[in-house]
Every structure is written in C-alpha cells, then in structure tokens.
Amino acid sequence: MKKVFLIIISMFILLIIIQGCFNLLPVLTGSTIKGTAKFFDKNLGQHGGIEISLYSNVSTVTTNTDANGNYSFSGLALGDYIIVAKDPSNIYFPASLSITISATGLLNVQDLVLTKVVNHVVIFREDESGWANAGVPTTVIGDILSNNIGMTEGAGVNQFEYRSLRGGTPNLQFNFGDLLIIEGDQPQDFYDIYTAHKSTFDNFINNGGIMLWVAADNGWAYGDFTSTLPGSVTWRDSYESTNDVATFNHPITINFPSQMVGNFASHGGFQITNNNLINNVVIYMQETTGLLPTFIEYRYGYGRVIATTVPLEWYVENGPTEVPPNYNYNISYKDLFVLMLTRTIRYIMGLPVSPNIQ
C-alpha cells in the first residue's frame, strides 16, 4: 500500500513539473491570414520571392512567398490592414488588397496578381477638354510625367503619348507595360466612342493591363459617361464638396488628413457592392454624405484599375488654398489633391512613393 501511495505521489509531482514546462512555452494569440500572390504570366512553381508587406495603422511587417506564391502572417490583432505584393526586381507592378480581421482565427484572403510594370503611358483625351476652360493645360498629365517621373513625349520606352478617340479609327493598339490614362471631364463624343470600343479596353485589362480612369464627368465639358468601366463598374452621379479618407496606411494616402475639401471634391460615388467581377478592392476615399467610394483600386481578371470621381487634374490650377484644420502640415487642400494625383501615378507605375507631404 505504501508503494502504491509513493507511485501516486510521484505521478502527481511529475504532472506538476510537466504542466510547469508547458507554462514556459509561448502562448500564440491573435489571428492568422493566408494568401497567394502570383505573376500574371508565370506558371505554378514560378511565383517565389514576391515581397508581401502587411500594413496596419501602427506597424508594417514583411514576408516573401514560396515557389507557389503562398504566404501567411500570424499573431495579428483585430482591425484593418492593407496587403501589398511587390516584385523586388520591379519587373511587375505591385498588387494591393484591403482586409478587415473581425474575429480570431484563420482568414484566407483573395489572390493577388502582379502585372507588368509600366514603361509607357498612353493618355486619352480631347484637346478641348473641359479642363482647358478652367485654365488647366491640356498637357496636365504629361507635365507631371515629365517633371516628376522624368519621362519624355514619344511612343517608346519611358515615354508618354496623347491619343484622341476621334478620327474614325482610333489607335487602340496596346502592349503589356502600357498604362492607359482616361482623363476626366471629356466631351460627350469622347465617352460615346469609348463606349463603342469598350470591349477593347475591357479585354486589355482582363488580360493583364493597367488603367487609371479619372471618372469626373459632367463637368466643364458637359460630357456624361453612362457606360461601365472594366469589370462593369458604374457610379452614381452626385456632387459632394467633402470626401473622407478611408485608408491611411497606403502609399497614396499616407499622412493625409481625415477629410479632403474642394469645389465639387467628387462627381459621384462608385457602385461596387455585390460586383463579383472585381477583386482586391481598396477604397481610398468616400463621400462624406453619400458614403459611396470616390477613389478605388481593384483587380479585373489579371489587370488592375485605379478609378476616381475626384477631378484631380482640375486641382493643378484650382481649388481651396485653405490648410486642413488641426493638420500637422502647412499645405493647402489644392496642393494635397495635386500630391494625390502625383502619388497615384507613381504608385500605379510601380515607382517609389514618398510618405512626405511637402
């Protein structure tokens, strides 16, 4: 009996020791996200080394994909995050995704697809665009590409060109590596011709192209676009003088004030709810009153689109000169909109974007 008692005591002590050892182990808390990033034109097993950065409002963590493009982050707190996939060799354009972790556990996120980095820009606009009537030069986008990017005008690499949709047979020959920019506030026939050739633009994006669509219609040129952007994205016409910044931890909007104020700061709100044709949606700004997005990025097929109803070109020469209240930087709303345009172009071209405001 005594021997049995000693055995029981020994087992009890052993259990205490084992339990104590377990208590010394780290306790894993938080959530885990898993995803896949891939190059749009490569096969399985060729997606390794993609740099994945996870941005929160307080920190940034980075990892790399395995050969099949898989990645994960663990120990994450609840909240909003931005995921950016980048090719370290800068041959491919980065891809972004906005997520919200609302419960502890495993969250599988949408695939990220990297397309060819931009080496040529095609700007679609007509010479008598409404911006000219507002004192904005017709070369407004080209001037930014020249002065801030170092590009020259032409049809080659590291060059930009202007194209009209008029003339019977518009030049709609594109290459991967081309960035298509649709300028805002165009005359009605521009939008009509675009609609007639919409499938050409849609197919280019679907197959891996990149586009910046300034969807600020119904302005000085009185053109009304009633068709859809790639991925059947539409917007509801409505003017608002204030827009709320919805994402602060992205290169385009980092260090921006919480609200942007302007003369018709947005010309409408995008209607993207229940749109199953697009993925990787990031909302940069939204209407203060209507709450619909006014500045978005999304993936359609293998390609990407950044679209905004904010008349960004107009602010190059116009806009409020007031400084946002309680803001840490002495810069006007007008100049912030111009900075937003410049950052957007640099970001969509895969170029470094400085977080500096001035």
VOKEGU-579700 format. One line per field, with one value per residue (C-alpha): residue in one letter; z, x, y. Coordinates in nm, 4 decimals, always signed. Example, Ala and Ser with C-alpha at 12.3 -4.5 7.8 and 13.67 -1.06 7.14 Angstrom:
2
aa	(a_s);
Z	(+0.7800_+0.7140);
X	(+1.2300_+1.3670);
Y	(-0.4500_-0.1060);
END
This chain:
358
aa	(m_k_k_v_f_l_i_i_i_s_m_f_i_l_l_i_i_i_q_g_c_f_n_l_l_p_v_l_t_g_s_t_i_k_g_t_a_k_f_f_d_k_n_l_g_q_h_g_g_i_e_i_s_l_y_s_n_v_s_t_v_t_t_n_t_d_a_n_g_n_y_s_f_s_g_l_a_l_g_d_y_i_i_v_a_k_d_p_s_n_i_y_f_p_a_s_l_s_i_t_i_s_a_t_g_l_l_n_v_q_d_l_v_l_t_k_v_v_n_h_v_v_i_f_r_e_d_e_s_g_w_a_n_a_g_v_p_t_t_v_i_g_d_i_l_s_n_n_i_g_m_t_e_g_a_g_v_n_q_f_e_y_r_s_l_r_g_g_t_p_n_l_q_f_n_f_g_d_l_l_i_i_e_g_d_q_p_q_d_f_y_d_i_y_t_a_h_k_s_t_f_d_n_f_i_n_n_g_g_i_m_l_w_v_a_a_d_n_g_w_a_y_g_d_f_t_s_t_l_p_g_s_v_t_w_r_d_s_y_e_s_t_n_d_v_a_t_f_n_h_p_i_t_i_n_f_p_s_q_m_v_g_n_f_a_s_h_g_g_f_q_i_t_n_n_n_l_i_n_n_v_v_i_y_m_q_e_t_t_g_l_l_p_t_f_i_e_y_r_y_g_y_g_r_v_i_a_t_t_v_p_l_e_w_y_v_e_n_g_p_t_e_v_p_p_n_y_n_y_n_i_s_y_k_d_l_f_v_l_m_l_t_r_t_i_r_y_i_m_g_l_p_v_s_p_n_i_q);
Z	(+0.0000_+0.0854_-0.2531_-0.4357_-0.2436_-0.3393_-0.7046_-0.6949_-0.5293_-0.7867_-1.0755_-0.9229_-0.8907_-1.2482_-1.3740_-1.1906_-1.3496_-1.6972_-1.6513_-1.5427_-1.8553_-2.0712_-1.8933_-2.0004_-2.3694_-2.5571_-2.5917_-2.9501_-2.9698_-3.2459_-3.5960_-3.8984_-4.2600_-4.5551_-4.9199_-5.2590_-5.4788_-5.8348_-6.1557_-6.4223_-6.6930_-6.4989_-6.4174_-6.0852_-5.9117_-6.0525_-5.8017_-5.5312_-5.3801_-5.4096_-5.1243_-4.9182_-4.6845_-4.4301_-4.3272_-4.0178_-3.8685_-3.6287_-3.7995_-4.1122_-4.1359_-4.4426_-4.5679_-4.9004_-5.0989_-5.1545_-5.5043_-5.5418_-5.4223_-5.0768_-4.7747_-4.4246_-4.1235_-3.7683_-3.4303_-3.5749_-3.3791_-3.4947_-3.7261_-4.0774_-4.2888_-4.6347_-4.8084_-5.0842_-5.3050_-5.4774_-5.7180_-5.5754_-5.9298_-6.0275_-6.3452_-6.2273_-6.0926_-5.7237_-5.6219_-5.3195_-5.1049_-4.8178_-4.5454_-4.2077_-3.9359_-3.7282_-3.5439_-3.4058_-3.6221_-3.9787_-4.2627_-4.6228_-4.8423_-5.2147_-5.4572_-5.5555_-5.9205_-6.0307_-6.3862_-6.5994_-6.4627_-6.6622_-6.9107_-7.1420_-7.0847_-7.3249_-7.2321_-7.3870_-7.4024_-7.6495_-7.6879_-7.5921_-7.2664_-7.0114_-6.8017_-7.0673_-6.9995_-6.6311_-6.7004_-6.6760_-6.9535_-7.1857_-7.1072_-6.7348_-6.7047_-6.9416_-6.7395_-6.4266_-6.6157_-6.7434_-6.4272_-6.1599_-6.3366_-6.5917_-6.8969_-7.2402_-7.5052_-7.7644_-7.8484_-7.6912_-7.3536_-7.0677_-7.2830_-7.2893_-7.5734_-7.6170_-7.8196_-7.9350_-7.9756_-8.2754_-8.6399_-8.7496_-8.6461_-8.3123_-8.2284_-7.9768_-8.0059_-7.6561_-7.5103_-7.1649_-6.9872_-7.1186_-6.8640_-7.0099_-6.8584_-6.9313_-6.8388_-6.6695_-6.7954_-7.1642_-7.4304_-7.4975_-7.8209_-7.6374_-7.3967_-7.6795_-7.8808_-7.5710_-7.5127_-7.8730_-7.8192_-7.4555_-7.5160_-7.6387_-7.3149_-7.1022_-7.2694_-7.2289_-6.8538_-6.8168_-6.9766_-6.7545_-6.8482_-6.6192_-6.6314_-6.4474_-6.5094_-6.3943_-6.3874_-6.3169_-6.5919_-6.6035_-6.5590_-6.7722_-7.0947_-7.0135_-7.1184_-6.9439_-6.9304_-6.8975_-6.9727_-6.7434_-6.6505_-6.6863_-6.4601_-6.5112_-6.2511_-6.2529_-6.0476_-5.9305_-6.0354_-5.7358_-5.6351_-5.2875_-5.1570_-4.8910_-4.9109_-4.6224_-4.6498_-4.5885_-4.5962_-4.4222_-4.4385_-4.8158_-5.0151_-5.1941_-4.8803_-4.6016_-4.3789_-4.5449_-4.3347_-4.2452_-4.4831_-4.8187_-4.9117_-5.2603_-5.5167_-5.6137_-5.4472_-5.6169_-5.9075_-5.7949_-5.5977_-5.7308_-5.7065_-5.6421_-5.3864_-5.4988_-5.8050_-5.8438_-6.1465_-5.9482_-5.6634_-5.4362_-5.3872_-5.1961_-5.1099_-5.0658_-5.0289_-4.9996_-4.9977_-4.6630_-4.7021_-4.9577_-4.8231_-5.1650_-5.2694_-5.4805_-5.5173_-5.5630_-5.6860_-5.7979_-5.9987_-6.3040_-6.4408_-6.4446_-6.4721_-6.2387_-6.2435_-6.0316_-6.0744_-5.9137_-5.9492_-5.7977_-6.0615_-5.9833_-6.2942_-6.2091_-5.8815_-6.0605_-6.1224_-5.8982_-5.5595_-5.1966_-5.0625_-4.7004_-4.4835_-4.3234_-3.9573_-3.6879_-3.9529_-3.8902_-4.2238_-4.3727_-4.7102_-4.8782_-4.9957_-5.3524_-5.3212_-5.1394_-5.4365_-5.6706_-5.4441_-5.4547_-5.8355_-5.8421_-5.5862_-5.7765_-6.0992_-5.9257_-5.7424_-6.0472_-6.2377_-5.9632_-5.8657_-5.5077_-5.3344_-5.0628_-4.7468_-4.7145_-4.7517_-4.8542);
X	(+0.0000_+0.2853_+0.4463_+0.1219_+0.0945_+0.4509_+0.3777_+0.0697_+0.2662_+0.5446_+0.2989_+0.1350_+0.4722_+0.5604_+0.2356_+0.3117_+0.6585_+0.5191_+0.2500_+0.5134_+0.7158_+0.4112_+0.3532_+0.7013_+0.6100_+0.4936_+0.1192_+0.0163_-0.2571_-0.4244_-0.5319_-0.3596_-0.4061_-0.3071_-0.2980_-0.1383_+0.0408_+0.1408_+0.2772_+0.0080_+0.2161_+0.4052_+0.3258_+0.2885_+0.6229_+0.7493_+0.5941_+0.8601_+1.0281_+0.7374_+0.7664_+0.4468_+0.4014_+0.1213_+0.0374_-0.1606_-0.2105_+0.0784_+0.3305_+0.4442_+0.5613_+0.7067_+0.7496_+0.8123_+0.6163_+0.7215_+0.7598_+0.3837_+0.3138_+0.1860_+0.2389_+0.0992_+0.1075_+0.0264_-0.0403_-0.2434_-0.4767_-0.8281_-0.8524_-0.7977_-0.4943_-0.3519_-0.1583_+0.0831_+0.2597_+0.5717_+0.8253_+1.1743_+1.3119_+1.0460_+0.9563_+0.5970_+0.3527_+0.2516_-0.0891_-0.2898_-0.5678_-0.7660_-0.8831_-1.0548_-0.9860_-1.3034_-1.2618_-0.9764_-0.8811_-0.7723_-0.8618_-0.7950_-0.7666_-0.8125_-0.5296_-0.3001_-0.1905_+0.1142_+0.1080_+0.3853_+0.5350_+0.4599_+0.7218_+0.4970_+0.1898_-0.0990_-0.3171_-0.6633_-0.8221_-0.9521_-0.7870_-1.0988_-1.1428_-1.3387_-1.0275_-0.8944_-1.1950_-1.0983_-0.7442_-0.5911_-0.3382_-0.4280_-0.0821_-0.1580_-0.0845_+0.2112_+0.3595_+0.3537_+0.5116_+0.7847_+0.8548_+0.8041_+0.8733_+1.1359_+0.9508_+0.9548_+0.6843_+0.7006_+0.5971_+0.8912_+1.0014_+0.9937_+0.7785_+0.4171_+0.1832_-0.1541_-0.4257_-0.7679_-1.0642_-1.1847_-1.0938_-1.2957_-1.0489_-0.8830_-0.5472_-0.6316_-0.3137_-0.1759_+0.1098_+0.1574_+0.3631_+0.1370_-0.0546_-0.3803_-0.4980_-0.8518_-0.8576_-1.1582_-1.4226_-1.4237_-1.6786_-1.9766_-1.8465_-1.5321_-1.7438_-1.9650_-1.6658_-1.5116_-1.8377_-1.8380_-1.4890_-1.5396_-1.4670_-1.1156_-1.0344_-1.2038_-1.0129_-0.6798_-0.7345_-0.8777_-0.5646_-0.3205_-0.3282_-0.3299_-0.5589_-0.6146_-0.9704_-1.0499_-1.4266_-1.5083_-1.7645_-2.0488_-1.8019_-1.6950_-1.7142_-2.0670_-1.9878_-2.1951_-2.0498_-2.3309_-2.1429_-1.9165_-1.5505_-1.3678_-1.5386_-1.8827_-1.8081_-2.0543_-2.1041_-2.3950_-2.3727_-2.3669_-2.1509_-2.0009_-1.7650_-1.6062_-1.4624_-1.3433_-1.0108_-1.0920_-0.7432_-0.4477_-0.1877_-0.1397_+0.1324_-0.1264_-0.2921_-0.0372_-0.0126_-0.3184_-0.5830_-0.9015_-1.1080_-1.0479_-1.2407_-1.2779_-1.5069_-1.7077_-1.4488_-1.6151_-1.8579_-2.0172_-1.9865_-1.8881_-2.1450_-1.9353_-2.1417_-2.2190_-1.9949_-1.8497_-1.6376_-1.3797_-1.1433_-0.8811_-1.0875_-0.9156_-1.1202_-0.9020_-1.1764_-1.5527_-1.8333_-1.8853_-2.2630_-2.3467_-2.0761_-2.0121_-1.6467_-1.4939_-1.1380_-1.0834_-0.8393_-0.9469_-0.8440_-1.0404_-0.9167_-0.5370_-0.5283_-0.5755_-0.7743_-0.7481_-1.0573_-1.1726_-1.4606_-1.2376_-1.1417_-0.7709_-0.6475_-0.8640_-0.6764_-0.3465_-0.4585_-0.7644_-0.9014_-0.9155_-0.5999_-0.7020_-0.4968_-0.6914_-0.7751_-0.5682_-0.3337_+0.0354_+0.1478_+0.1208_-0.0227_-0.3493_-0.6273_-0.5425_-0.1839_-0.2909_-0.5095_-0.2150_+0.0040_-0.2622_-0.2542_+0.1261_+0.1400_-0.1245_+0.0735_+0.3965_+0.2232_+0.0466_+0.3769_+0.5459_+0.7757_+0.8744_+0.6179_+0.7499_+0.5370_+0.6448_+0.3709_+0.5952);
Y	(+0.0000_+0.2310_+0.1589_+0.2438_+0.5693_+0.6656_+0.5910_+0.8153_+1.0956_+1.0605_+1.0777_+1.3849_+1.5606_+1.4634_+1.6137_+1.9373_+1.9505_+1.8822_+2.1459_+2.3942_+2.3236_+2.3845_+2.7141_+2.8225_+2.7832_+3.0970_+3.1303_+3.2062_+3.4665_+3.6628_+3.5723_+3.4254_+3.5252_+3.3105_+3.4075_+3.3615_+3.6152_+3.5330_+3.6781_+3.7058_+3.5339_+3.2622_+2.9008_+2.7220_+2.6904_+3.0222_+3.2625_+3.2592_+3.5639_+3.8067_+4.0567_+4.0748_+4.3733_+4.3928_+4.7498_+4.8421_+5.1849_+5.1242_+4.8976_+4.7137_+4.3528_+4.1824_+3.8274_+3.6511_+3.3958_+3.0369_+2.8918_+2.8559_+3.2099_+3.1167_+3.3423_+3.3901_+3.6223_+3.5106_+3.6677_+3.9544_+4.1776_+4.2539_+4.5545_+4.6863_+4.6016_+4.6661_+4.3878_+4.4906_+4.2353_+4.3673_+4.2219_+4.3021_+4.3211_+4.5798_+4.3943_+4.3601_+4.6155_+4.5809_+4.4481_+4.5634_+4.4239_+4.5748_+4.3358_+4.3503_+4.0930_+4.0874_+3.7562_+3.5489_+3.2534_+3.1831_+3.4194_+3.3144_+3.6239_+3.6828_+3.6103_+3.8958_+3.9134_+4.1144_+4.2530_+4.4029_+4.7225_+5.0374_+5.1571_+5.3605_+5.5788_+5.6363_+5.9366_+5.9519_+6.2960_+6.5528_+6.8933_+7.0897_+6.9009_+7.0977_+7.1431_+7.3830_+7.6075_+7.6013_+7.7181_+7.3712_+7.2984_+7.0117_+6.8755_+6.8461_+6.4717_+6.4860_+6.7718_+6.5545_+6.2650_+6.4974_+6.6957_+6.4283_+6.0999_+6.2049_+6.0754_+6.2379_+6.2528_+5.9777_+5.6222_+5.4396_+5.3078_+5.5618_+5.7897_+5.9052_+5.9933_+6.1603_+5.9908_+6.1053_+5.8727_+6.0705_+6.0298_+5.7293_+5.4589_+5.5446_+5.3909_+5.1187_+4.9143_+4.8448_+4.6424_+4.4957_+4.7597_+5.0371_+5.2437_+5.3722_+5.7016_+5.8182_+6.1860_+6.3398_+6.5825_+6.4894_+6.5967_+6.3729_+6.2188_+6.1017_+5.8973_+5.7710_+5.6477_+5.4888_+5.3027_+5.1798_+5.0340_+4.9361_+4.5678_+4.6538_+4.8365_+4.5689_+4.2860_+4.4642_+4.4980_+4.1478_+4.0011_+4.1921_+4.5607_+4.8648_+5.1680_+5.4979_+5.6210_+5.9776_+5.9376_+6.3030_+6.3589_+6.6135_+6.8967_+7.1897_+6.9849_+6.8561_+6.5008_+6.2324_+5.8800_+5.6245_+5.3024_+5.0973_+5.0740_+4.7399_+4.4899_+4.6517_+4.9194_+5.2099_+5.5241_+5.7320_+6.0985_+6.3307_+6.6271_+6.6468_+6.9132_+6.6926_+6.3433_+6.1272_+5.9480_+5.5807_+5.4265_+5.5889_+5.3114_+5.3038_+5.4871_+5.7046_+5.8430_+5.8016_+6.1127_+6.2703_+6.4488_+6.2636_+6.4756_+6.6438_+6.9574_+7.1011_+7.2606_+6.9529_+6.7302_+6.4331_+6.3979_+6.0719_+5.7505_+5.4094_+5.1309_+4.8208_+4.6308_+4.2736_+4.3092_+3.9597_+4.0538_+4.2513_+4.1595_+4.3155_+4.6313_+4.9119_+5.2212_+5.5290_+5.7922_+5.8045_+6.0594_+6.2291_+6.2327_+5.9644_+5.7284_+5.5721_+5.5244_+5.8015_+5.6709_+5.2966_+5.0359_+4.6901_+4.3862_+4.2757_+3.9450_+3.9697_+4.3501_+4.6441_+4.9668_+5.2791_+5.4932_+5.8153_+6.0585_+6.3287_+6.5919_+6.5607_+6.7436_+7.0454_+7.0994_+7.1540_+7.5127_+7.5482_+7.4514_+7.5687_+7.7280_+7.6681_+7.4339_+7.1445_+7.2201_+7.0502_+6.9144_+6.8589_+7.0024_+7.3515_+7.2534_+7.3508_+7.1220_+7.2235_+7.1060_+6.7891_+6.6945_+6.7545_+6.5406_+6.2696_+6.2743_+6.2584_+5.9779_+5.7831_+5.7993_+5.6982_+5.4140_+5.2720_+5.2847_+5.0837_+5.3715_+5.4624_+5.6839_+5.9127_+5.9406_+6.3040_+6.5627_+6.8515);
END
